[in-house]
Amino acid sequence: MCGIVGLLVRNPKMRDSIGELMLPMLIGMTERGPDSAGMAMFGAPVAADARKFSLYAGVEDFNWTKLGHDFEKHLNAKAKVEPKSNHAVLTTTLEPETVKIWLKEHYPQLHLLSVGQLMDIYKDVGTPAQVAARYDFKNFKGTHLVGHTRMATESAITPAHAHPFTAGEDWCLVHNGSLSNANSLRRKLQFEGIEFETDNDTEAACRFLQWRMREGDDLKTALNHGFEELDGFYTLLMGTSTELALVRDPYGCKPAIIAEHDDYVAIASEFRSLAHLPDIKNAKVFEPSPKEMYVWKL
Amino acid sequence: METLKFDLDTKPLREVNQFLHGDAGSLNGKKIVIENPNGAHNVAVGLKADVDVTIKGHAGYYAAGMNQVAKVTIEGSAGSGVAENMMSGVVHVKGFASNAAGATANGGLLIIDGDAGLRCGIALKGADIVVGGSVGSFSAFMAQAGNFVILGDAGEGLGDSIYEAKLFVRGTVKSLGADCEEKTMNAEDKQILADLLKKSGHADVSPDSFKQYGSARTLYHFHVDNAGAY
């Protein structure tokens, strides 16, 4: 099992409270995923020439101030480091490749969770309520988000194995289900020069889509290739800078339910995560069909 | 009729279900309303008394599962496995139902006003199911007995490996499963269909607008031509 949640707020007045709206959604999926949780939050963009790097340290007492100083000293460029427990968001105008190489060389113990102009990622082990409290999910502000609660079935319970995964800037994916051909997919993609961080099956799906899009597919075409090549059960929820997208496997093995309202679009594995949303009685609630792609734009 | 109200916002589901599992003699004839189900699983499962239960909202998984005698109405949608293994009584979903609605149901009537998900009526063992909308793929898989009426369309692989259940579809069937074929509707079948349409609030729909499907019975016995496969 696992739980997925997604929320896209259409009403600009409600965007400052997206965290509060989301929190019961995520906690509502605790029974489906009690061992880890994660959230990709799309907030206000950084300056046009800058990018945000979501970093995970794994230890509580990581010296983020020193990292900021080292970065500025070594690279002779400004960096803003905003720590939140054992995560931090580093903002800089340097090229992502330069930052990645520098991080690998000087701070190999850090995990780079995401790169983008809008998206921050927080993920960790613990119950959804614990993880949400650790990173103050409740006070998130922004336009849309993608969250996950994990019940690990095929790989270890570590922060790196938690969802969301990313496959490009401001692009993330969460997964409910399991893939039986993740290992062969990984071998195939590594041959194509795609790098992996974990042995997680969801990462294999994520890197598959990343590879297809690198080869020129748009998301829809990439997902159509996915229907042919991903063997297993999946509901996938993806977030980009301007949209949320959802697919279920052709056998509809894993659930999803959608509530479309004038003020928001909410997606969850089960209705109990949608029940508290404002004016849910007047939302259009439906189950997405298998093998069909649903996209909601801001 | 006495009406009792339970609010799942304040009352634990287990207490409500335990009340409903009380002595049938004292429960018979009671009308029960369950408010704020909010997608909770296992609401009103395992009922054995002649009660009339209304669930005011969306139910989660296995709502009214294993139902006997009782009438359960869900005023919203139902999650996976609604009325699974029902033995008798009536379960009425006014919204849509998720996967495996009415799975293995032995008896009684399941009415779904909206669409049903995949594998609706899988391994049906004698209950009647009427779906006002369409059903997803692999519905009536290995259905053994009972009648299954679909006013909308059916997805892929309808009635795969079906035994003696009768399927009536008004819309289009995307594909039939192995050993499922169209049948000629005889007078007796038409009467069954007409009765079910009437019972499920579709009296205005003509039985003549349906096609019937059932087993071609080619999988019932071992075929010697397949011996080489073993």
Interface residues (C-beta under 8 A of the other chain):
Chain A: Y251 G252 P255 E270 F271 R272 S273 L274 A275 H276 V285 F286 E287 S289 P290
Chain B: N36 N38 G39 A40 G57 H58 G60 Y61 G76 S77 G79 S80 G95 F96 S98 N99 D115 G117 L118 G136 S137 F138
